[in-house]
Amino acid sequence: MSRRILIVLVVLMSAAGSWFYLSWIDAPAPAPAVNEVSAADAQQQSTLADQEDLRIMQTRATLSSAVARGGPLAAAARVPHISSSANGQTLVLPQRREPYRVADLEKLGLDQFQKQDDDSYLLGINVFLGPGAKLVLQNATGPLVIRMRSEPGTFVSIVGFGASIRINGSAQNPVRLTSWDPHTRTADSKVADGRSYIRAVGGELKMSYAQVEHLGFWSGPTGGLALTGSDRPTENAELVLPPGGLAQPSPGVSAPPVSPATPTVPSPTPTPTAGQRMLLMPNGTLVPAGGGDDSIEITNGRGAQKVAYRLPEANLVTGSITDTTITGNAYGIFITASNETRLTNVRVSGSLVHGVLLHRFARNATIENTTVRGSRGDGFVLSRGTQNVTITGSEAAGNGGNGFTISGLPLARGPSASGESLRSFGGSSVISSTARDNGRYGVEIQGGVKLAVQTSEVIGGEMGIVVSQDATGVQVSGNRLTDQHSQGIALRDGVKAARISGNIVSGTQTAIYLRDAEATISGNTVQSASLHAISLLGAADGTKITGNTLGGAGRSAIDTGRATGPTTVTGNNMDGWQNTAGLMTMVKRIAKPMNLIWFAVLALIVISALRALRSDGPRVGRRFVNPYERQTVLEERPATVLKTAAGRAPAGRS
């Protein structure tokens, strides 16, 4: 009986093993990271991204031009229609009083948006929302699943241009959006030929209780889920004329120069009235503007008068993403040129590049309780140009690069083709967050002013918190760092006026490391350091090390021997430090080339002085002796008279 049971178990285990093996070899290969593609695939993706930008701008320009010209074309443009171009078909949804809903897409998209047997929807056409339009995706009777066609040779997108996109799910009925290959009946895992994406160009995007899966390719705007805008006036900026119209220069007085950022205003046709809102067209003509309550005023001076350019709602973007999971996107979330964007309770995993990327001119954003795991690049990135972004209660774990990257570097270091500002950016912070087992650093700060990492935890990684590239006024306080491979907190390459206080660093070689940097290091606790608790290297002028509790076993608790410039070291508790430096280590510390030279000079001086003291003591290297100790009294002998050969004494002697 037992033998039969054993045979059955062996057969079952063999069958299970075979099933797992076949499932493994039949599973689709993971999508490659963006930087892991061939040159040909990279070129293809870049071209596709450019074509997408061209299609969007052409669709927007065609819509605006038709409305501006009026007549039958305007009437046709103001109703939903399908537009065809060399880059595919697009369902254009212009502004109307009521928002567009799933039923409208099913009606207007015809056979390109139909319900499937499993109650999901397959979207097979690009969707474009014009300025002022609203799209609401939700389902009150059950979960809403929209599969966006994405197969070799074609993919679709949902793009709002100055519009409002709202994806309203609930805990019971979430909204799921994913790429979909009808041939394999799976999500698209190949990015080389493009992949479906969602993008809000200006306007707003609000998303709650959604599941976004396997979207995007190559660039940030086409990266999967993107909120993008621009901080500069565009060729369609609305011109608000001052009362009295544009002032003309007096006779004989030349007109003041116009800055490159200020568009030249030709003689308007038709003639606008004072205070009328006009649209500056690409050909230089002025036409009446069509409205937009969400526009933003930017005022540029021209001589003594002021000309206000009212940016269309498509120029800046805002929105919120809450209670949402994002899986397998190229960029989990990409945000640029935004104001007051908010991410709350978001889970991002498996991104091919970065998890959450805030790009240039993303300002006043709030990220709360958001987790990024398993990205090929960094978890959270605040790149150059971002300002006043707060990350609170969030986690970056198992990412290939840094957990958190914050850059406050200026957009240019000197003259540049676009005349970018030389000022640094700042005001951003990481608070009460966690960086765990990331491939590079836990938190990296590059340049900037008044950036902060506070009350956070960093576990593992090559280094914990790294600050570099002339950052000024950085605050690193109240953090706990554990088990970094080399350094816990590192400041280097021109960091100034930093404050490192109240941190607990344990289980690393050097807990706090400064190289060519200046900081106040106070109230920190170091545990189990194996090389140095605090180490200074290079220019450290003005650095203060006070009130720290240092424990561990290594060469020294505070290493300042390699630093230059005045430093202050006072009031540190080093009772818990065990100096393990051996004899050879001590010799190496002392036997520096300059030390040996000075030692030889001093020795020569001392020896010369001793040799000169002959009257006061013996010469060096000789025993003291009495100079007369070898002298003796001569032997006394009687006088003897010498005789000549004749036997007589010499004359005069007797």
TALIN-V6182 format. One line per field, one symbol per residue. phi: phi as a letter, one per 40 degrees, with the letter a starting at -180 (. if undefined). burial: b if it has 16 or more other ideal C-beta (glycine too) atoms within 10 Angstrom, else e. Layout:
phi = ???
burial = ???
//
This chain:
phi = .ccccccccccccccccccccccccccccccccdcbbccccccccccccccccccccccccccccccccggcccccccbdabbbacbhcbccbccaccccbdcccccccfccabccccgcbbcbacbbbcdgcbbbbaaccicbbbbcdabdgaababbbbgbbbbbbbaccbcbbbacabcccfbccbbccbgadababcggabbbafbbbbfbgafbcdbchbbbbaacbcbcbccbcccdggccbccdgbccccbcdccccbcccbcccccgccbbccdcgcbbccbhhcccbcbbbcbgcbbbcbccccccbbaiabbfbbbbgccbdbbbafbbfcbbbfbbbagccbbcbbbcdgcbfcbbbfbbbbgccbccbbbcdgcafbbbbgbbbbgccbccbbbbbcccacadaccgcccccbagcabbfbbbbfccbbcbbbbggbfcabbfbbbbggcbcbbbafgcbgcbbagcbbbgccbbcbbbaggcbfcbbagcbbagbcbcbbbbfababbagcbbbfcbbbcbbbbgcbdgcbbbgcbbbiaacacbbbcbcbgcbbbagccbccbbcbccccccccccccdccccccccccccccccccccccbicccgbccbccbcccbccccbccbccbcccgbcdcgba
burial = eeeeeeeeeeeeeeeeeeeeeeeeeeeeeebbbbeebeeebeebbeebbeebeebbeebbebbbebbbeeeeeeeebeebeebeeebbebbbbbbeeebbebebbeebbeebbeeeeeeebbbbbbbbbbbbbbbbbbbeeebbbbbbbbbeeebbbbbbbbbbbbbbbeeeebbbbbbbbeeeeebbbbbbbbbbbbbbbbbbbbbbbbbbbbbbbbbbbbbbbbbbbbbebeebbbbbbeeeeeeeeeeeeeeeeeeeeebebeebeeebeeeebbbbeeeeebbebeebebbeeeeeebeeeebebbbbbbbbbbbbbbbbbbbbbbbbbbbbbbbebbbbbbbbbbbbbbbbbbbebbbbbebbbbbbbbbbbbbbbbbbbbbebebbbbbbbbbbbbbbbbbbbbbeeeeeeeebeeebbbbbbbbebbbbebbbbbbbbbbbbbbbbbbbbbbbbbbbbbbbbbbbebebbbbbbbebeebbbbbbebbeebbbbebbbbbbbbbbbbbbbbbbbbebbbbbbebbbbbbbebbeebbbeebbbbbebbbbbbbeebeeebeeeebebebbeeeeeeeeeeeeeeeeeeeeeeeeeeeeeeeeeeeeeeeeeeeeeeeeeeeeeeeeeeeeeeeeeeeeeeeeeeeee
//
